[in-house]
């Protein structure tokens, strides 16, 4: 571990940072003693590490991470574009979360890391890759180093609509490819007994080869009999059964959030975006149905309609049910050159608009 003579006493203080954290991704039995969660060890994480990056093994410590710019921010921390000192070819997206606040920040840091270790090491094509986790003892932070993609969907789709005004065919293909990639990612999470619980455009990344990847596993939950008992997620993407009710959260809840995301992309703005949050929740809870654009193909409209069924039991039971739908079967695995050109044009505009 690194230290300097000038900072030795300060570092010694920081070394007292508690590395035994609670794992709130586990379902908590209602009758357990005061609902005390299990323990999840962070003691194996240090301020230096060795990883494989593009076929090379490299070793570095937290002091060698140099921030280029901030690329994201949420309730649980910030994400920065970061490169290694003296190695400008090594670039990460670094998520930095405090470990000194043991409230919601603690929840995010522990569950995010545990989920990333579970699924991010496997190089799934539609889940952001995990490289390393480090502890910054000076700042009291957990730093998760991840794969960098070009932008996120929330920054991408407004430009798609405002600057390019896509044809019905182009928009339809875009939505179907996006849906297929994220369903494949969610199905993989399910195979690892995990559920995402925060599907929204901000948590979907876009790459130049017309590829979409799921990220941000800060409130990811462990499934028990295909259900999770804890309550998290962004309000405007929560399904009707979750609004004002004490109920379990299953894969069909993530399906609703995906449906809302796809609907948002299809019309270029959030459903009911002009409504207050209370009015929004009331309408969603009391039978709101999406007015799916008629410009989309019938198979894509069927996809959105089945994901956004008000009755949770009428949504698909398995992700394989979605992947077997006409809108999913008919899409080619490899994107066309026209798709890639459009994606790159939009990404270039997004990057121009993003302040350094």
N, C-alpha and C positions, 0 to 999 in steps of 0.2 A: 504494500500500500504506500502511496506517495506521502511525503511529509517534507517540511522545510524547517530549518532551525528557528526562523522568525515566527512560524505559525504553529509550532509544536504544541504549545499549551492550548491554543484555540482548537487545534485538531483533536486534542485529547478530550476536550469538552464535547465536541461534536460526535466523537466516537461513542458517546453514551446514548446516541440516537437509538431508539428502540427498534430492533430488527425483528422482533416477534410480533406479527400482526394478525388480526383476526380475519378469517376467511368468510366473508358474508355472501359468497356465491352459493354456499350450501343451503339447502332447505332446512329451516329450523323447526323442530317439532314443537307443537304448541304446549306440550306438557313437560318439556325439559326444564331443568332447574334454571329459572330466570332466563330461559332462552339464550344461554351462553353459547356463542358460535364456536366452531372448531378453530384450531390454530393453523396458520399457514406460515411456514418458515421462509424468511427472506435472508437468513444468515449466510446462505451460499452466494449471495450477490455482493460483489466487492466494487472498488472504484477502478478496477482494470479488468480486461478480459481479452480473450483471443477468439476470433471468429473466422469463418470462411467467407470471402467476399469476391465474387466473380472468379472463382477458381483459385484464389490466393488466400493463404492464411496470414492474417494480420493481427498484431497485438497493439492495444492502445489503452490509455486511461482517460478518466473523465476530464482532466485538464486539457487534453488534446482535442476536445470537441469544440469547434469554433462555429458560432452561430452566424449564418448568412442573413436570414430574415425570419420573421414570424409568419407561419403559413396557416395557423389555425388557433382557435381559443375556445374553451368551453368552461363549464362549471368546475371541472376537476383539474384544470391546468392548461398549459399552452403546448403547441406543436411548432417546432422550428425546423427550418431547412438548415442542416448542419454538415460541415465537412471536417475531415481530420487535418490537423495541423501538419504541414509538409506533405500531405497526400490529398490534393484537390480533387483527385479522381474518386475518392471514397466519400460518398454522400449518403446521409441518412435523413429520415424524418424522425426527429427526436421529440417524444412526448415527455414533458417534465411535470411531475406531480409531487406535491409536498408530502412528507411523511410525518410532519410534526402536528398536523391537525388530524385527530382520529375520529372525525365525523365522516361526512360524505366523501371528503378527499381520500381518507383512508380506504373507504369502500372501493372507490374507483381504482386506486393504485394497486390494491391487492387483486381484485377480480380481473382487472385489465391484464396484469402480468400473468396471472394463472391461465387465463384464456389464451393469451398470445403464446405462452409456452406449450399449450396443448395443441393449438391449431396452426400457429404461425411458422413453426419449424418444418412443416410438412410440404411447403412449397405448393400449396393448392393454387391453381391458376386464378382463382377469384377471391382469394383472401390475402390481404397485405402480408408480406413476409416479415418475420421477426428475426433480428440479428443478435441483439444482446440487451441485457439489462445491467445498469450500473447504479451504484449509490454515490451521490455527491454529498460527502460528509460535511462540507463547509456550508452548503445551502440547505441541507436536510431534505434532499429530493431523491426520488426514484426517477431514473431516466431510462425510457424504453426506446431503443434504436430500431427503426423499422425501414422497410422499403419506401422509396420515394416514387410517387406517381405525379402526373403533370398538374392535375387540379381535382377539385371535388365537384360533385354533380350540382350542388346548389349554386356554384359560381358558373357552371357550364351551361345549364339549360336556359337561363334568361337570355344569353347571347344567341343560343340556338334559335330562339323565337324572335328576338328583336332585330338581329342583324342578318339572319339567313331566311327567315320565314319558310321553313322547310315544307316541301310538298307533302301531300298526304302519304305517299308511298315511303318517302324518306323518314318521316316522323314515325310511321307505323313500324318500319324495320328497326329504327333506333329503340323504340320502346320494347319490342319483342326481344332484341338482343340483350338489352339491359336486364329485362326480367329473367331471361334464361340464366345469365351469369350469376345474378344474385340468388336465384332459387337454387342453383348448384352449390353456392357458398353456404346457404342456410341448411341445405340437405346434408352437407358435410359437417356443419356444426352439430346437427341432430345426431349424426353417427358418432359424435364424440360426447353425446349426452349433454349438449349445451344449447342454449337459446339466446338470441342476441338482445332482444327487448328494446332496441333503440334504432330501428330501421328508419332512415330519413335521408334526404339528399345530401346532407352534410357528412354522412357516414358512408358514402359511396364514392370511390375514387375513379377517375377516368384516365386511361392511358392512350397514347398516340396510335396504338395498333387496334383501336376500337375494342378495348378491353375494359371491363368494369370489375372493381374489387371492393369487398366489404372491409371496413376498418372500424376502429373504436369499440373495444370490447370491455369498456369500463363498467358497464352494468350487466354484463353477460351473466346469465344464471344457469345453475345446474338443474337439469330436469329430473323429476322423480315421477315415474309412471307418466311421462310425457307432459308433466306440468311443473311449473315453478311457483312457489308460494309467495315470493317477495314482490314488491310493487315499485316499479320504476318505469321510466320512459318519458318521451316528449308528449305533452298533452294533445297536440293536434294530430298525432299519429296513433293515439291509443284507440282501441276498438270500443264499440258501444258497451260491451259487457264489462269493461274495466272502468268506466266512468261512474264514479260515485258508489261503486260496489266493492265489497270484499270478496274477491274471487281469485282463482288460480290463473296463471298466465301460461299458455301453451303455444305450440307451433302455429296454431291458427291465429293467434294474436299477432305474431310476426307477419303472417300472410296479410292481415288487414293493413298493417303499417306499410308493407310493400305495395299493396293496392293503392293506398293513399299517395305514396310516392310516385307511382306510375301515372296516376290520375293527374297529379300536380304537373308532371312533365308534359303530359299530353295537352293540357290546356295552358301551360305556361305560367301558372300561379297556383298558390295553395287553394284548395276547396274552402269556400266560405271565409276567405281571408279578410273580408271587410267586417265580419262579425266579431264582437267581443269574445273573449275566451269562454265566458259563461254561456253566452248565446250559442257559440260553436258547440260546446259540450252538450247543451240541452238538445240541439238539433240532431247531433250524432247519436245521442242516447235514445232519442224518441223517433227513430225510423227514417232518418235521412238516407236517401238513395242517390248515388252519383248520376249525374246527367252526362254520360260518356259521349264524347264527340262522335257524331255520325260520320265524320271524315275518316275515322279509323276503320280498318277492316273488321268484318264481323267476328273473325276469330280473336282479334285483339280486344274487341269490345267484350266478348265472352270471357276472356281472361280477367279483365278488370272487374267485370260484374261478379264473377265467382269469388274473387279475392275480397270484395267489398260487400258480401252478403251480411245483412244485419244480424241474422241468427248465426252464432258461432258454429253451431252444429251443421250448418249448411255449407260451410267453407270446406275445401278439400281436406281430407283426413291426413294425407301424406304428400310430401313434396313430389313424389313420383307421379301422383295424380295430375299435378300441374305440368310436369315435364312431358306427360303423354298427351297434352292438349294439342290441338291442331296448330295453334300459334307458336308452340315450342318445337314441334316436330319438323315443321316446314322451313325453319331457319337454318341456313348453312353454317357449319362450324367455323369456317374461315370468312372473315368480312371481305366485302368487295373493295376494290381500289377506290371507288367513289365514296364508300363509307369512311375509309381511312383518311382520304383527302379532306372531307368535311370535318371530321374530328380534329385533325391537325389545324385547320383554319380557325376553328373555334378556340382551341387551346392557345394558339398564338395570340388571339385577341384577349383572352382571359389574362394571360401573363402580362400583356401590355397594360392592362387596367389594374393589375395588382401592384401596389406600392412596395418599394424596396424596404 
